[in-house]
């Protein structure tokens, strides 16, 4: 353990330990438009798990989904419409540029942002979402497609703890505006229905 761990640089054990607190942090979305099935309600309608509404029967509707109670009340055949549950990709966009290496009382902003990103990654995986990330600094840009499972989070926090930005050697080499490049890349990789943090 080096001096300044969890104050000026983040510790791997701290990021791993955040998985205990992640279960109490649900990431709730109103409507998800992702293409893969999962635990979030989607704007797509079809034969799914969550009842959405009843509408008048139309030729071609599945007779197994007839809403018999509404049909009996109204005297006209009605069909149940369901909302599908969808899996949501969560993208974490983390700035480890020199501008984040300052702090007021407790720790550097980069350390706090890294802890928050790890907590959100753990929460995403525990609630059945896929997690991906873009971590950028003047020295390096790391990108990982949204993936399911704890292995994705462990890979993320290992790369986060070993990122060259923590060495804080101001060599003057690297991009002048790393955030602009990362933001343009983020626009290219983000898909509809993703949660971006």
N, C-alpha and C positions, 0 to 999 in steps of 0.2 A: 504494500500500500504506500503510495507516494504522498508527500505532503500536498495538501490542496485537493485531494480527491473529493468529489461531490461539491466542491466549491469553485474551482477553476477548471476542472475536467471531470467527466462523468466516469463512474465506476461500473464495470460490467455486472458485478453482483447486485448493485442497486437496481439496475434496469431489469434484471431477472426477477428480483424480489417484488417488483411492482405487479406481477401477475396475481398476487393475493388480493390486491385492491381493485383489480379490473372487473371482477364480476359485478360489483355494485355500480358500475358506470355503463348503463345501456346507451347505445347510439341509435336513437329512434329517428325514423324517417317517415314522412307522410305517404309518399308514393315512390316506388322504385321502378325504374324502367329497364333493369338489367335483363339479360337474356337467359341466365341460368336459374334453375329452381332453387329456392332457399326459404329463409324464415321471415321475409319482409313482404308486406302487401305491395302489390304492383298496380299500376294504372291499367294494365292489360286485363281484359275480361275473358273468361273462359271457364272451363271445368277445373276448378281448383278446390281449395280447402275452406276458404272464408266466404260466407254468404254476402252478396252485395245488394241485390234487389230482385224483385219479381217484375216481369214484364209480360205482356200478352204473348200467347203462343204464336210462333211463326212456322210455316211449313219448313221442315228440315230440322227442327229442334229435337233434341234427344227426349224421348218420352219418359226416361228415367228421372229427368229433372223437373217434371211437372210439379208445381206448387199446389197441392190438393186443397189446402186450407183457403188460400186466396181464390182458387177456382170455385170452391163451394160457396164462399161468401159473395163473390161477384157474379157468378153464373157464366163467366167466360173463362176459358182455359188460360192459365198463366204458367210461365216457366221461371224457375229459379236461375239467376245469373250469379256466378261465383267470381271472386277475385283471386287470381293466382298469387301464390307466395313466391317471391323472387330472392335470389342471392344478390347481395349488394357488394360491389367492390369498394373498398375504402383506400384512398390514396393519401399518404402523409407526405407533406412537402416541408422539408426542414432546412432552415438556413443556418449554416455553420461558418458564415463569412466573418471577417474580422470585426464587423460592426456588432456582432452578437457577443463578443468577448469583453463584456463589462458587467458590473453588478452594483447593486446599492448596498444591501446589508447581508443577505444570506448567501447568495451564490451568483455566479455569472449567468446572464440570460441564456447563453448557449446550453448550460447545464440544465436549467429549468425547462427549456424547450425540448431537450433530449429526453428528460424524464417524462414530460407530458406526451411526447410522441410514442415512447415505449408503453405508457399506460393505455393510450388509445389503440395501439397495435394489439396489446393483450386483450383489451375489451372487445375489439373487432373479432378476433379469432374465437374467443369464448362465446360470443353470441352468433357464431356461424357465418360470419362474413369473410370475404377474402381480403387480404391486406397487401398493399404495395407501397412503395416509397420512392421519393426523389430527395436525396440529401446533396446539398451543394455547398461549396466554398470556393475560394480563389484557387486552391490546389487541385480539387477533385470533385467530380460529379458522379454520384452513384445512383443508379436507377434499377428498380426491381418491379416486375409485373405483379399485379395482385394474385396472390396464391393463398390457398387454404392451409390451415394447420399451424401447430406450434413451431414447427421447423422454420416456417417463414419468419415468424417473430424472432426466433433465436438468431437466425441469419442476419436479420435487420439490426438487432441490438449488438451483435458481435461486430458488424461493420461500423456501426455508430461509435462504439467504444474505441475502435482501432483507427478511426478516421484521422488523417494527417493534420487536420485543423487543430487538434488538441495539443500538438507539439508547439504551437504558437511561435514558430520561428518566422519572423517577418522577412522573408527573402526578397519580397518585392516581385516575385514571379507569379504568373497566373493571370486569370481573367480580371479585367478592370471592373466589369459589372456582371458578376456571376449570377445574381438574382434575375437579371433580364433574360439571360440565356436559359436558365432553369424554368422561368415562367413561360417562355415560348415553347420549350420542350413539354411542359405540363399541358399546355393547350393541345398539343399533338397526341398525347397518350391518354388523356381523360376521355372516357366513354360516357354516353348518356346514362343517368341513373347512379353514377358514382357519388360517393360522399368524399368530398375533398376537405382536408384539414391542413 
